[in-house]
Amino acid sequence: MAYGSVATRASNRFDYNTVSWVKGHEFTWEEYYQKMRLEIYTTHDTITAPSAAYFMGKVMFSTFVITFMWWYFDHVVPDNRGVAFNFYFMF
C-alpha cells in the first residue's frame, strides 16, 4: 500500500474519475508523512490511507522483531552445534 500511495502521487496514471491521464509530480517528504484521502466519484466512496511513513515504520519494526526472534531461537533451540542455552540466557 505504501508503494501504491507513492506511485499514485509520483507517476503518470489514468484517473477514472476524470477519464484522462494525470501527470505525476515529485514525491516530497511532506507527502511521505501525510495521509492520503481518495474520493471515488463513481461509487461515492472515500478512502483514507495511512502515510507511507506508517507502513515503513511497520516494516522496520517487523524486521527488528523477526531478527530478534531468529537470534533468540538460534541460541535456545538445540542444534547440531552442541548444547543449547537456557531460555533465560540473556538475563
matplotlib code that plots the C-alpha trace (Angstrom):
import matplotlib.pyplot as plt

x = [0.0, 2.9, 4.1, 0.7, 0.4, 3.8, 3.1, -0.3, 1.3, 4.5, 3.8, 1.7, -1.6, -5.0, -7.7, -11.0, -12.9, -11.9, -11.3, -8.0, -4.2, -2.9, 0.8, 2.6, 4.8, 7.9, 7.2, 8.2, 9.0, 5.7, 3.8, 5.8, 4.2, 0.8, -2.3, -3.9, -7.5, -9.1, -12.6, -14.2, -16.9, -18.4, -19.2, -19.3, -16.7, -14.0, -10.8, -8.3, -5.0, -2.2, 1.0, 4.0, 5.9, 3.4, 4.0, 7.7, 7.7, 5.7, 8.2, 11.2, 9.5, 8.7, 12.3, 13.6, 11.2, 11.9, 15.7, 15.5, 13.4, 15.8, 18.7, 17.0, 15.7, 19.1, 20.6, 17.7, 16.7, 19.2, 21.0, 23.9, 26.4, 26.2, 24.1, 21.6, 21.5, 18.8, 15.6, 16.6, 20.2, 20.1, 19.3]
y = [0.0, 2.3, 1.7, 2.4, 5.8, 6.9, 5.7, 7.4, 10.8, 10.5, 8.7, 9.3, 7.5, 7.1, 8.8, 7.0, 9.9, 12.4, 9.7, 11.2, 10.8, 12.8, 13.8, 12.9, 15.2, 14.9, 13.0, 15.2, 14.5, 16.2, 13.7, 10.9, 11.7, 12.8, 10.5, 10.1, 10.7, 9.3, 10.0, 7.8, 9.6, 6.6, 4.7, 7.7, 6.1, 7.8, 6.0, 7.3, 5.5, 5.8, 7.6, 5.8, 6.5, 4.5, 1.4, 1.8, 2.0, -1.3, -2.9, -1.7, -2.9, -6.3, -6.7, -5.9, -8.4, -11.2, -10.6, -10.7, -13.9, -15.5, -14.7, -15.8, -19.2, -19.8, -19.8, -21.6, -24.4, -27.3, -27.9, -29.9, -27.4, -28.7, -27.8, -25.0, -22.1, -21.8, -20.0, -17.1, -16.9, -13.2, -12.3]
z = [0.0, 0.6, -2.9, -4.2, -2.4, -3.7, -7.2, -7.2, -6.5, -8.4, -11.6, -14.7, -14.2, -15.6, -13.5, -13.7, -12.1, -14.9, -17.6, -18.5, -17.9, -14.9, -14.8, -11.6, -9.5, -7.3, -4.1, -1.2, 2.5, 3.5, 1.4, 2.9, 6.3, 5.0, 5.0, 1.6, 1.0, -2.1, -3.3, -5.9, -7.7, -9.5, -6.3, -3.9, -1.6, 0.4, 1.4, 3.9, 3.5, 6.2, 5.2, 3.6, 6.8, 8.7, 6.5, 6.5, 10.3, 10.4, 8.1, 10.2, 13.4, 11.9, 10.7, 14.2, 15.8, 13.3, 13.6, 17.4, 17.4, 14.9, 17.2, 20.3, 18.9, 17.3, 20.8, 22.7, 20.3, 20.3, 17.0, 15.7, 17.2, 20.7, 23.8, 23.6, 26.1, 28.8, 27.7, 30.1, 28.9, 28.1, 31.7]

ax = plt.figure().add_subplot(projection="3d")
ax.plot(x, y, z, "-o")
ax.set_aspect("equal")
plt.show()
